[in-house]
Amino acid sequence: METQNHIVTAEPRFDLAVCTQLVRQYLAAQEWRLVEVDDLAAVIYAALAGQVVGEMTGAVQAQIWQRYAAILHDACRQPGTAVYERAWWELGHFLRQQAYQLAGAPEEREDVVQAALADLQSRLSQNGMDAPRAFLVYALNAARRKAIDVTRQRAAVFRGGGQNPLSWEALTEAAAERETAVPSAPPARPGSSERKVEISVSDREIRAQLKAFFRQHLSGEQQVLVADMLFLEGLSPKEIAGLLQKRPHEIRMVKFRILQTLRSLPPAEKQQLLLILGQPEGDENGG
């Protein structure tokens, strides 16, 4: 009776040399130079030692990402030093690598990056973050918020007429989605500047009240964020999906749940929403 010999090849073990190589490759790819490779590798190896390489590459990269974020955060709060200049360059470089996912034209991407960096510099000059390891995530979210502003401004140039997003119809119409071209803006009427200022102030007040209403009645930060982008910024699910790195159908599902919540509000809360939108009781359909 013949027998087959099975050769079992042991998985390579995770050791300091392997960890150091992974750290070196990752830092080089990101152009991160605020820490010595050997120093960071030693810290990460101490946290992850004794495990299999094939399972550990992702874990090492996650450790690098989090630990370097804290290093970058601290360096960005040391003005007048060499590490300060290098840290802000690295942060800008990181955001530019991500910006192609956030904005369209190259000039828009640079605007997004510069605006995000300005906000981050203002924030860090006042107070550091409570969770420095989340600094890169925070920075990326700051860039996403700026990209939303850019997208909104660009869309406003083309949108013009049509339905006012600050209306009951916009908050309850699930089918109408602006996925194609939108009408151009109507020409300005002579003598309309004062009226524009009045409308602008009114809209700002309504937007602030709606933001508060959404935070009170919707479930979770994702619903609140999507509601803001849908109904206050006038973005489509497709545009929101691109900004949040989601699939359009995922955003449509969130929108569906938001609309369900708004339609099922108790009478008192629904009346509160109508008052915010400037519509009297019994005028939910705009007439």
N, C-alpha and C positions, 0 to 999 in steps of 0.2 A: 504494500500500500504506500503510495507516494504521499509525501507530506510537503507542504509549501512553507518555505521560510519567509516570514513576514519581518521586514526590516522596519523598525520604528525609529523615526528620526525625531529627536527631541527638539522641541521649540527652543530657539535661542533665548537665553535669559536676558533680562533687562539689567544692565550694569552701568556703572558711571561713564564708561567710554561711549556706550550707545546713547545714553542720555545727553552727554556733551555734544555728540555729533548732531543729534536732533535739535538741540538748542542753537547750535552754531548755524545750521541750515535755516532755521526759522528766523532768527535775528537778521541774518544776511539778506533774506528775501524781503523783509520789511524795512531794511535799512535802519534798524534800531541799534544804537551804539551807546546808550547811557549806562550800560552795565557790562562788566566783564563776562564773557561766555562761561568761563570756568566757575565763577562765583554763583551765577544763576543756576547753572547745571547742578552744582553741589546741593543747593537748597531744594531744587526739584527732585533730585535723586533721593534725598533723605525722606521726602514725602511719599515717593512712589516705589521705593526699592523692593526688589523681590518678586516682580511680576513679569509676565511674558511680553516680549517686544511687540508682537503682532497686535496685542490688545492695548498697548500703551502709547502708541504714537499720538493718537488723538488726545489722550490724557495729558501727555507732555505738552502738547500744543495749547491745551486749555490752561494748564498751569502757567506757561509762558505768557499767554494773553492776559491773564488776571494779574500776575505778579508784575509784569512790565507796565500794565496800566497804572498800578500804584506808584511805580518808579517815575513814570511820565508825569503823573499828577503832582508828585512832590517837586519835581524839577521845574514844572511850569509855575510854581509858586516861589521861585528863588530869583527875582529880578536882579539884574546887575552881575550875574554869573555866566560862565561859559555854558553850563548845563541848561540854563534858562533859554538861551538863544537856540541851542540844539533841540531842546524839548519842543519848543513851539514850531520849529521847522519840521520835526518828525510828526507832530500832530497834524500839521497842514498837509504833509505828504500822505499820511494815512487817510485823511478825509478826501483828498483828491483821487486816491485809488478807488474810493467807494462812490465818488460823485457821479460816475457814469450811470449808476443805477438810480440816481435821485433826480437828475435834471437832464434836459435834452441837449441844447447847444453848448459848446465849450465855454462860451462867455457866461452862460447861465450857471454852469457848474462852478466856475471861479467865483461868481457872485455868491453862490450858496456857501462855498468854503470860507470866503472872507467874512461873511456875515456870521457864520457859526463860530469862527475863531474869535471875532469881536465879542460875541456874547459869552463865550467860555472865558476869555481873558477878564472880562468884567466880573464874572461870577467868582473866579479863583482869586482875584485881587481883593475880594471882600472876605470870603470864607472858603475853606477847603471842603471837600466832600466827606460825608460821614462814611462812605464806602468807596475808598480810592480804587479798589479792584474793579469797580464798575465804571471807571472813568471813561474808557474807550466806548463803552455802550452809551454812556451819557453824551459823549461828543458826537457819536453817530446819530443819536436821536435829535440833537440840536441841529445837525445838518439836515435831517429829514424835515424838521419843522420849517427851516428856511426854504427848503425845496417846495414845500406846500405853499409858502407865501409867493414864491416865484411862479409856480403853476397857476395859482389863483389870479395873480396880476396879468399873466399872459392870457388866460381864458377870458378875463374881464374885457380885454381889448376887442375880442371877437364876439363875445356873447351878446351884448347889447340887449335888445328887447326880450320878449318872451316872459316866462313866469318869474315873478319875484321869489327868490328862495326863502325870504322871510315871510311866508304865508302858510295858512293852513293847508292849501292845496299842495304845496311843495312838501309839507310834512306828512301828508297822507296819500300821496300818489305814488304807488309802488311800481306801476308799469312804465311810466315815462322816464327814460334814462337817456342822457345826452351822450351817445356813443359815436355820433357822426358829426358832420359840420354844423355849426350853429350860426344864426343870422348875425350880420354885422351890426355894429352899434348905430343907432339913429343919430342924425346930425343934431348938434346942440342948438337950442332955440335962443335967439337974442334975449338978453336980460334975464337969463335963467341961473346966474351964478349964485345969487342969494338963496334961491330955492334948493340948489345943489348942496349948499352948506347946511341948510336946515335938514335935508334928507340924510346927509352924511351923519350929522349929530344924532338924529333919530335912530338911524340904523345901528350906530355904535351902542346906544342904550338898549335897543332890542337884542342885539347880539350878546351883550353882557347878561341880560336877563335869561335868554335862551340857554346860554352856557350853564348858568346856575340851575335852570330847570332840568336840563339833561343830567347833570351830576346828581340831582336829587332823585330822579325817577328812573334812570336807566341802570342796567346791571353791568357793572365792571368798567374798567378803564377803556377796554377796546370798543365797547358800544358807544361810550361817550366821545372818544376820539373820532370814530367813524361818523357819528351824528354831527359833530362839529364840521367835519370836512364835507359831508353831504349837504347839510342844510344851511350852514353859515358861509362856507367857502364856495358852494355850488359845484363841487367836483363830482365827476361820475364815478361809479364803482370801479371802472377800468383804470381811471387816473389814480384813485386811492390805492388800488391793488399794486400799481407800479411803485408808489411812494412807500408803501409799507412792506413791500416785497412779499405780497400775498397773491393768490390766484383770484381773478375777478369773481368767480363763483363763491369764494369764501366771503368776500365783501358783500356780495348780494345776500348771502344767508344772514350776515350780521344786520344788514339793512332790513331784511324781512322781520327779524326779531324786534328791531327797534320800532318798526311800524306797528307790529302787533301790540307792543307795549303802549304806544301812543294812542292807538285806537281803542284800547281797553281801559283807558284811564277812567277813574270814577268821575262823575259829573263835576264835582268841585274842582278837581285838578285839570280837567279838560277846559273848564271855564277860565281857569287861571292861564292856561296856555293861549286861549283865544284872546284874552285881555292883553297878554304880552305882544301878540301879533296885531293888536289893534282892531280885532274883529268882534262885533257885538254878539251876544248870545243868540243862537239860532241862525248864524251866518256862516256855518262851517263850510259851505260850498261856494262862498264868495259872493252871494247875492240873495 
